[in-house]
Amino acid sequence: MSLLFPALHTASSHTALRFGDRALSYRRLTAVTSGLATRLQTSAPVAVWATPSLETAVAVVAGLLAGVPVVPVNPKSGERELTHIVTDSAPGTVLAEPGAELPEPLGSLLRTDIEISAEPTEEEQTRLLPAEPNAETAALVIYTSGTTGPPKGVVLSRRAIASSLDALEEAWQWTADDVLVHGLPLFHVHGLILGVLGPLRRGGSLRHLGRFSTEGVARELASGGTMLFGVPTMYHRLADACASDPELVRALAGARLLVSGSAALPLHDHDRLTAATGQRVIERYGMTETLMNTSVRPGGTSRPGTVGLPLRDVDVRLVDEAGNRLPAEDTETVGELQVRGPNLFTEYLNRPDATAEAFDGGWFRTGDMATRDADGSVRLVGRKATDLIKSGGYKIGAGEIENVLLSHPGVAEAAVTGEPDDELGERVVAWIVPASAQQPPPAEELTDLVAGQLAPHKRPREVRFLEAMPRNDMGKVLKRELPGQQG
């Protein structure tokens, strides 16, 4: 495999990373990370207290240069989860920004503060980068959300990271001239691998907002940013703000690429953003275990609401409940999405049983349900466990019902689940956050809307109103945390 970060070896003055008013050129990033990498080369895995900071980016790059597995830790993790992660991954040290207060489970680890001096020392200027580790070396161990038990450590190799980022280079025409803007957390695939390692592998620049704001997006895109990464909740806020912020509209309209991921972007927000800016938001699909699998191509034919075509070197198939492959020309039948390719993870750390269970031969079982459009684009229906509803002999995807509900002006947020029903097997239930708590839309009006736009059997049998949806750090609705949905 080629160098993971070729631009670090050129040591140019081009800006690599910028967080607020703090920035590092590739020359400075090389000097800072090579010194830290030398200290880490003989260590066990390293934990990184992954705040949205320049220090986190430096720590992760240093660990990758050293060839030791990096374990990004969510600063919002609870004590029980942190204890599990530390016990399971057994890091030898924890890297953190100076002054960060670490919780007790990390307190027993050797701590190294990430010091970034204003000017390079003489030693830094003459230090050489470590030799490139083997492509199959474990690069990152990222822990899943743990919805059905303790979080599992997903081991990602250097090969998987390079393969996925290079496939996105081709799909998005991503170059060293691109300046990426985002305000995503740095302990997930989206914000860290795509959002930090992606620009560094291309030799481009990252401008991290620290904390997402529509004002920050407008400022950075208007001053040279070319790409924006976000999640649906961010794009929803941007669509709202476009109605009264002409500067934001101009900034979004001038971007080369707007990319949404981590959850499906509702069609209503697609339409609002396109109407305001003339830009089409690009959706892509990936998982911690697979990195990126598919993407809409800029200027391509994939319709809004799909996650596009398979990326280079990624094979995709849909299988029915019996495990039989669905024909590629079948555009109606919902099947489980399975993938294979060099982008796949190596294993679940210390869980050979879970690793074996996750594969069907060489195919990874994503647990996501989907159909395929006539052009081969993948259209996600939802998670097999929470978003596929079997009602009255029909298989119903929650996502298409949610999109219809979100088109109602009285609906701010919507989620659809299935609940046991003696007659139907499962009944469709809609969870609604109304646009006005004082005047929620009539339930019958919502069910009639669904029955009129889709089919009568897809209408919700119950409508329940909430003040807010339970969401994770990436804005994804946690359906298992809706009242009565646990288990």
Secondary structure, 3 states (H helix, E strand, C coil): CCCCCHHHHCCCCCEEEEECCEEEEHHHHHHHHHHHHHHHCCCCCEEEECCCCHHHHHHHHHHHHHCCCEEEECCCCCHHHHHHHHHHHCCCEEEECCCCCCCHHHHCCEEEECCCCCCCCHHHHHCCCCCCCCCCCEEEEEECCCCCCCCCEEEEEHHHHHHHHHHHHHHHCCCCCCEEEECCCCCCHHHHHHHHHHHHHHCCEEEECCCCCHHHHHHHHHCCCCEEEECHHHHHHHHHHHCCCHHHHHHHHHCCEEEECCCCCCHHHHHHHHHHHCCCCEEEEEECCCEEEEECCCCCCCCCCCCCEECCCCEEEEECCCCCECCCCCCCCCEEEEEECCCCCCEECCCHHHHHHCEECCEEEEEEEEEECCCCCEEEEEECCCCEEEECCEEEEHHHHHHHHHCCCCEEEEEEEEEEECCCEEEEEEEEEECCCCCCCCHHHHHHHHHHHCCHHHCCCEEEECCCCCECCCCCECHHHCCCCCC
